[in-house]
Amino acid sequence: MTRSPRLFLSAGDTSGDQHAARLVRSLRERIPDLAVEGLGGPELINEGVKLHADLVSHAIIGFGPAIQAAPKLLGLLRRVAGALDKRRPDVVVLVDYPGFNLFVARLAKKRGIPVVYFVAPQLWAWAPWRVKRFARVVDEAHVIFPFEEAFFGAAGIETHWVGHPLIDGLPAEPPILPAIADLPRPVALLPGSRPREVHAHMTLLLRTAQALKERHHDISFHTAHVSAEERANMAKAAEEAGLDLQIHGNQVHEVMASCRCALVASGTATLETAVLGTPLVVFYRITPTENQMRKVLLVPPFIGQVNLVSGREVTPELLLTDEDPQPLIEALEPLLTDTQTWAKQRADISALRNQSLEKGAIERSAELLAPRFQ
């Protein structure tokens, strides 16, 4: 009896779950009888993947929560080991989420199962010497930034630049909401997708918005979030601050595309906002300790994905250690009117979209993976 081709997948957050689901769909177009199991979230479940745990709904971010969850994670790793032993896959594919996924990589490597990392972790951004340990447990990396091909390749990993998978998930045309776009000065406030980010950033964003409202009476503020719980948290924070923050359900892309400009927490949302054509300011709150560590560790000059792809500063970036809104106010102010700064950023992000960002990352990754199941 012929054995069916088998894939074990592990994705640990919302975007990784979405990328992984599209990858499974693309692989099954090439390999209809592909059996897939692993770890992920609702998007993989919708693709019929047998999940051993929903990592997405219970994502663990930060050192403290990871310590608390250690017993559960160890139990889950034992289940993963059992699945690898019982139904040995042709390949293990890991999607982002390096903290946990590298433990899965070690389990696979110990058993001689090939490991491919799709959306390889950004080791170059924080203590890049860790790439040597990464190379010991990963056979192949599919990377999203052009410069990553040389970085991971130098460590001895077979590396392929496939492009950024978030481009595959964006609409072909910017989804404009007239209720926002017809306003004189709409601004998007996007604190991040993770609950920890919403909690850390909302006070800062609301203080910035209040100060701008005093200067520009025709300004309006808009946001959205995929999580109903986080939408409720944002609404409560805005109400307590006395700010009219318009929350447009889960229509994140619509808010990005419809506003004149945006304040966006560092992450994939920064690149999404730019691809949808909206000028932005990138920000993130870090602790004073993290700020000191940046001074002694090898850290790239940019934190925003727009600037990383461009290799230069296209959008302003601010790493903040407190809740003083003044830096954000000063960075956003030139984008509120048709200034040369606003026009230049619009032109730069349009050029970036046309020259450097193409759809097809999922398809390219699937093409590279397909021979492993023959």
C-alpha positions in Angstrom: 0.0 0.0 0.0 1.4 3.4 -1.0 2.0 5.8 1.8 0.4 9.2 1.5 2.7 12.3 1.6 2.7 13.9 5.0 3.4 17.4 6.3 3.7 18.6 9.9 3.1 22.3 10.3 3.5 24.7 13.3 2.2 28.3 13.3 1.8 30.2 16.6 0.1 33.5 15.9 -2.7 35.0 13.7 -0.6 36.0 10.7 1.4 32.8 10.8 -1.9 30.8 10.9 -3.1 32.7 7.8 0.1 32.2 5.9 0.2 28.5 6.8 -3.4 28.0 5.7 -2.7 29.5 2.3 0.5 27.4 2.0 -1.5 24.2 2.7 -4.1 25.3 0.1 -1.3 25.8 -2.5 0.4 22.6 -1.7 -2.8 20.6 -2.0 -3.3 22.0 -5.5 0.0 20.2 -6.4 -0.4 17.2 -4.0 -4.1 16.4 -3.6 -3.6 13.5 -1.2 -1.3 15.5 1.1 -2.0 14.7 4.8 -1.4 17.6 7.1 -1.3 17.8 10.9 0.4 20.1 13.4 -0.1 23.2 15.5 -1.9 26.4 14.5 -5.2 28.2 14.7 -8.7 28.6 13.1 -7.4 29.2 9.6 -5.6 25.9 9.5 -8.7 24.2 11.0 -10.7 25.7 8.2 -8.3 24.0 5.7 -9.0 20.6 7.3 -5.6 20.4 9.1 -5.6 18.1 12.1 -4.4 20.3 15.0 -2.9 18.9 18.2 -3.3 22.4 19.8 -4.6 25.8 19.0 -1.5 28.0 19.6 -3.1 31.1 18.1 -6.0 31.5 20.5 -3.6 31.1 23.4 -0.5 32.8 22.0 2.3 33.2 24.6 4.2 36.5 24.2 7.0 37.5 26.6 9.4 35.9 29.1 7.0 35.9 32.1 4.1 34.2 30.4 6.4 31.7 28.8 7.7 30.6 32.2 4.2 30.2 33.6 3.1 28.2 30.6 6.3 26.0 30.7 4.5 22.8 32.0 1.8 23.0 29.3 4.4 23.6 26.6 6.5 20.7 27.7 3.4 18.5 27.5 2.7 19.8 24.0 6.2 19.1 22.9 5.8 15.5 24.1 2.7 15.2 22.0 4.6 16.6 19.0 7.3 14.1 19.5 4.7 11.3 19.6 3.1 12.5 16.4 6.5 12.7 14.6 7.3 9.1 15.7 3.9 7.7 14.9 3.3 9.3 11.6 6.7 10.4 10.4 6.2 13.4 8.0 8.2 14.0 4.9 9.0 17.5 6.1 8.3 19.8 9.1 7.4 23.3 8.1 7.6 26.1 10.8 6.0 29.4 10.3 7.4 32.4 12.2 6.9 32.2 16.1 10.5 31.2 16.7 10.4 30.8 20.5 8.3 27.6 20.4 9.0 26.5 16.9 12.7 26.1 17.4 11.9 23.4 20.0 9.8 21.7 17.4 12.7 22.0 15.0 15.0 20.2 17.5 12.6 17.4 17.8 12.4 16.9 14.1 16.1 17.2 13.6 16.8 14.6 16.2 14.6 12.2 14.2 16.3 13.1 10.9 13.2 14.8 9.5 13.9 17.8 7.2 13.0 21.2 8.7 12.0 24.1 6.5 11.3 27.5 8.1 8.8 29.7 6.2 9.0 33.3 7.3 12.4 32.8 9.1 12.7 34.6 12.4 14.5 38.0 12.2 17.6 36.9 14.0 19.6 39.7 12.4 17.5 42.2 14.4 18.5 41.1 17.8 21.7 39.2 18.8 22.4 37.9 15.3 25.0 35.3 16.5 22.0 33.1 17.3 21.9 32.2 13.7 24.6 29.5 14.3 22.2 27.7 16.7 19.4 28.2 14.2 21.5 26.5 11.5 22.0 23.4 13.6 18.3 22.6 13.5 17.0 24.1 10.3 17.7 22.7 6.8 16.1 25.3 4.6 14.8 28.9 5.1 12.2 30.7 3.0 12.8 34.4 3.8 10.7 37.6 3.3 13.4 40.3 2.9 16.1 40.2 0.1 19.0 40.8 2.4 18.1 37.8 4.6 19.2 35.4 1.8 22.8 36.4 2.4 22.4 36.5 6.2 21.1 32.9 6.6 23.1 31.6 3.6 26.3 32.6 5.3 25.4 30.4 8.2 25.2 27.4 5.9 21.4 27.2 5.5 19.9 26.6 2.1 18.0 29.9 1.8 15.4 31.2 -0.7 14.0 34.7 -0.9 10.3 34.1 -1.7 8.9 37.6 -0.8 6.4 38.7 1.8 3.3 36.5 2.2 1.2 39.3 3.6 1.1 40.8 0.1 -0.8 37.6 -1.0 -3.5 38.3 1.6 -4.1 42.0 0.6 -6.9 43.0 -1.7 -6.0 44.0 -5.3 -7.5 47.4 -4.8 -7.4 49.5 -1.6 -10.8 48.9 0.2 -11.9 52.5 0.8 -14.6 53.3 3.3 -16.3 56.6 2.1 -17.5 57.2 5.7 -13.8 57.7 6.6 -12.2 58.9 3.3 -14.8 61.7 2.9 -13.8 63.3 6.2 -11.3 66.2 6.1 -8.5 64.8 8.2 -8.9 61.1 9.2 -6.0 59.5 11.1 -5.7 55.7 11.8 -4.5 54.6 15.3 -3.2 51.1 15.1 -1.7 49.9 18.4 -0.7 46.3 17.3 -2.5 43.0 17.0 -1.4 41.4 20.3 -3.2 42.1 23.6 0.0 43.1 25.2 0.6 45.7 22.5 -2.8 47.2 22.7 -2.4 47.5 26.5 1.1 49.1 26.1 0.3 51.5 23.3 -3.3 52.8 23.7 -2.6 55.4 26.4 0.2 56.9 24.3 -1.9 56.9 21.2 -4.9 58.5 23.0 -2.7 61.2 24.5 -1.3 61.9 21.0 -4.7 62.1 19.6 -6.0 64.5 22.3 -3.1 66.9 21.7 -3.6 66.8 17.9 -7.4 67.4 18.4 -6.6 70.6 20.2 -4.6 71.9 17.3 -6.8 70.6 14.4 -10.5 70.6 15.2 -11.4 68.9 11.9 -9.3 65.8 12.7 -10.9 62.4 13.4 -9.4 59.1 14.7 -10.2 55.6 13.5 -9.1 52.1 14.4 -10.1 48.4 13.9 -9.0 45.1 15.3 -9.6 41.4 14.5 -10.4 40.7 18.1 -13.8 41.7 19.6 -12.2 41.7 23.0 -9.5 44.1 22.0 -12.0 46.4 20.3 -13.9 46.5 23.6 -10.7 47.4 25.4 -9.8 50.2 23.0 -13.4 51.6 23.2 -13.2 51.6 27.0 -9.8 53.3 27.0 -11.0 56.0 24.6 -14.2 56.6 26.6 -12.1 57.0 29.8 -9.8 59.4 28.0 -12.8 61.4 26.6 -11.7 60.9 23.0 -14.1 60.2 20.1 -12.3 57.1 18.6 -14.3 55.5 15.8 -13.9 51.7 15.8 -14.7 50.0 12.5 -15.1 46.4 13.7 -12.5 44.1 12.2 -12.1 46.2 9.0 -8.4 46.8 9.6 -7.4 47.0 5.9 -10.3 49.4 5.2 -9.2 51.7 8.0 -5.6 51.6 6.8 -6.6 52.4 3.2 -9.2 55.1 4.0 -7.2 57.4 6.3 -5.0 60.3 5.3 -2.1 59.0 7.5 -1.6 56.5 10.3 0.2 55.9 13.6 1.2 52.2 13.4 2.9 49.9 15.9 6.0 48.2 14.5 5.1 44.9 12.8 3.5 43.6 9.6 0.8 46.2 9.9 3.4 48.9 8.9 4.0 47.2 5.6 0.3 46.6 5.0 -0.5 50.2 5.6 2.2 51.3 3.1 1.1 48.8 0.5 -2.4 50.1 0.8 -1.0 53.6 0.0 -1.3 55.4 3.3 1.6 57.5 4.7 2.5 56.5 8.3 4.6 56.9 11.4 6.1 53.7 12.9 6.4 53.5 16.7 6.9 51.0 19.5 7.2 51.2 23.2 10.2 49.5 24.8 11.5 49.4 28.3 14.5 51.4 29.4 16.4 48.1 29.8 15.6 47.1 26.3 16.7 50.5 25.1 20.1 50.1 26.8 20.5 46.6 25.3 20.0 48.0 21.8 23.1 50.1 22.4 25.3 47.1 23.1 23.8 44.5 20.8 24.1 44.4 17.0 20.7 45.8 15.9 19.8 47.0 12.4 19.2 50.7 11.8 15.4 50.2 11.2 12.5 48.6 13.0 9.8 49.2 10.4 9.3 46.7 7.7 8.8 49.4 5.1 12.3 50.8 5.8 13.8 47.3 6.0 12.5 46.4 2.6 13.6 49.8 1.2 17.0 49.8 2.9 16.5 53.4 3.8 14.1 55.6 5.9 10.9 56.0 4.0 8.7 56.3 7.1 9.6 58.0 10.4 10.4 55.5 13.2 10.2 56.1 17.0 11.2 53.8 19.8 9.7 55.2 23.0 10.4 54.4 26.6 7.6 56.5 28.1 4.1 57.8 27.3 5.2 61.3 26.3 3.2 62.0 23.1 5.4 64.9 21.8 7.7 62.8 19.5 4.6 61.2 17.8 2.9 64.6 17.4 6.0 66.1 15.8 6.4 63.1 13.4 2.7 63.0 12.4 2.1 66.7 12.1 3.7 67.0 8.5 1.4 64.2 7.3 -1.9 65.9 8.2 -1.8 68.3 5.3 -0.6 68.2 1.7 3.0 69.0 2.6 6.1 68.0 0.7 6.8 65.4 3.4 3.3 63.8 2.9 3.7 63.8 -0.9 7.2 62.4 -0.8 6.2 59.5 1.4 3.2 58.8 -0.8 5.6 58.6 -3.8 8.1 56.5 -2.0 5.6 53.9 -0.8 4.1 53.8 -4.3 7.5 53.1 -5.8 8.2 50.4 -3.1 4.9 48.7 -4.0 5.6 48.7 -7.7 9.3 47.7 -7.6 9.9 45.5 -4.6 6.7 43.9 -3.5 5.0 41.3 -5.6 2.4 38.7 -4.8 3.4 35.1 -5.1 5.4 34.3 -1.9 3.1 31.4 -1.0 3.3 30.0 -4.5 7.1 30.2 -4.6 7.3 28.5 -1.2 5.0 25.7 -2.3 7.0 25.2 -5.4 10.1 24.8 -3.3 8.4 22.4 -0.9 6.6 20.1 -3.4 9.6 18.0 -4.4 10.1 16.9 -0.8 6.9 14.8 -1.0 7.9 12.8 -4.1 
